[in-house]
Amino acid sequence: MMRRCLTLSIACLVLLGATTQPASQPTRATLTVEIVDVRNAKGDLIFGVFDQADGFPNKQAKSVYWEVRPAKAKGKIVFTANLPPGTYAASVLHDENRSGDMDKGLGGIPKEGYGVTNNPKPRFRAARYDEATFELPPEGASKKISVQYF
């Protein structure tokens, strides 16, 4: 009986110690993205974060974070997301008429502004996921997206 109580006590102490130790790495990191060069306060800014090329840059169902808020041309525009550390790409669309999608003119030229992380400026095509990817470390990261108009 004494041996059984001692074994049970040791097992409880081991389990208690295992559950009270701190995690070795944070499970979430803060991504802060500042949006610059918005030309006016019309419509909304649609912000998305993606962990894969599929759906980038504008498919909400494929994003890991999505937020829509009214545009403003003056003052700081910052989006913040708490995500697991990893590889991501972020995008923003200045949806001036609140249609929920990028409006395009002749030849598919965008009528509304957009931008992605790393601010690539490809000619005659949309930016690709691999051009916009960055690492989000456990301590978090800050990025800036410049909205481009054509």
C-alpha positions in Angstrom: 0.0 0.0 0.0 2.8 2.4 0.9 4.6 1.6 -2.3 1.4 2.3 -4.3 0.9 5.7 -2.6 4.5 6.7 -3.2 4.3 5.7 -6.9 1.0 7.6 -7.3 2.6 10.7 -5.6 5.6 10.6 -7.9 3.4 10.2 -11.0 1.3 13.2 -9.9 4.4 15.4 -9.4 5.8 14.5 -12.8 2.5 15.3 -14.5 2.1 18.5 -12.6 5.7 19.6 -13.6 5.0 18.8 -17.2 1.9 21.0 -17.4 3.4 24.0 -15.7 6.6 24.4 -17.8 6.4 27.3 -20.2 6.2 26.7 -24.0 9.6 26.9 -25.7 8.2 29.0 -28.7 5.2 31.3 -29.0 2.4 29.9 -31.0 1.4 33.3 -32.5 3.4 36.2 -33.8 2.2 39.8 -34.6 2.3 41.0 -38.2 1.9 44.7 -38.5 1.4 46.1 -42.0 1.4 49.9 -42.8 -0.5 50.9 -46.0 0.9 54.0 -47.7 0.2 56.0 -50.9 -3.6 55.6 -50.8 -4.9 58.4 -53.2 -8.3 59.1 -51.6 -10.7 58.2 -48.9 -13.3 56.6 -51.2 -14.5 53.0 -50.6 -12.7 50.3 -48.6 -9.3 48.8 -48.1 -9.4 45.0 -48.4 -6.4 43.4 -46.7 -5.5 39.7 -46.9 -2.7 37.5 -45.7 -1.9 34.2 -47.5 0.3 31.2 -46.6 0.1 29.7 -50.1 0.1 30.9 -53.7 -3.4 29.4 -54.3 -5.8 32.3 -54.0 -3.2 35.0 -53.7 -3.8 38.0 -53.8 -7.6 38.3 -53.7 -9.5 35.1 -52.7 -10.8 35.5 -49.1 -11.6 31.8 -48.8 -7.9 31.0 -49.4 -6.5 33.6 -47.0 -5.4 33.0 -43.4 -6.4 36.6 -42.4 -8.9 39.0 -44.1 -10.0 42.4 -43.1 -12.1 45.1 -44.8 -12.2 48.7 -43.5 -13.1 52.1 -44.8 -10.3 53.8 -46.7 -8.6 57.0 -45.6 -6.1 59.0 -47.5 -4.6 60.8 -44.5 -3.2 59.5 -41.3 -1.6 56.1 -40.6 -3.4 53.0 -41.9 -2.2 49.9 -40.1 -3.5 46.3 -40.2 -2.4 43.9 -37.4 -2.7 40.1 -37.6 -1.7 37.4 -35.0 -0.5 34.4 -36.9 1.7 31.3 -36.3 5.3 32.1 -37.3 5.9 31.0 -40.9 6.1 32.2 -44.6 3.4 34.6 -45.8 2.5 37.2 -48.4 0.0 40.0 -47.9 -2.0 42.2 -50.2 -4.2 45.2 -50.1 -6.9 46.4 -52.6 -8.2 50.0 -52.6 -11.8 49.1 -53.5 -12.9 52.6 -54.3 -16.5 51.7 -55.4 -17.0 48.9 -52.7 -17.7 46.3 -55.4 -15.7 43.7 -53.4 -13.3 43.0 -56.3 -10.7 44.7 -58.5 -12.2 46.7 -61.3 -10.3 46.5 -64.6 -10.4 48.4 -67.8 -9.4 47.6 -71.4 -6.7 44.9 -71.6 -7.2 44.0 -67.9 -5.5 47.1 -66.6 -6.6 47.7 -63.0 -8.8 50.8 -62.4 -8.2 50.6 -58.6 -5.1 50.6 -56.6 -3.4 47.5 -55.1 -0.2 46.5 -53.5 1.6 43.5 -52.0 4.4 42.9 -49.5 7.9 43.6 -50.8 6.3 46.1 -53.2 7.3 44.4 -56.5 6.4 46.4 -59.6 5.9 43.9 -62.4 4.9 45.3 -65.8 1.9 43.9 -67.6 0.9 41.3 -65.0 -0.1 41.0 -61.4 2.4 40.4 -58.7 3.0 36.7 -57.8 3.0 35.1 -54.4 6.8 34.3 -54.6 7.6 38.0 -55.1 5.6 39.0 -52.1 6.6 36.3 -49.5 8.3 37.1 -46.3 9.2 35.2 -43.0 7.1 36.0 -39.9 9.5 35.1 -37.0 8.2 34.3 -33.5 9.1 37.9 -32.4 6.8 39.3 -35.1 7.4 41.6 -38.1 6.5 45.0 -39.5 5.9 45.5 -43.3 4.9 48.4 -45.5 2.7 48.1 -48.6 2.7 50.9 -51.2 -0.6 51.1 -53.1 0.0 51.4 -56.8 -2.5 53.0 -59.3 -2.2 52.6 -63.1 
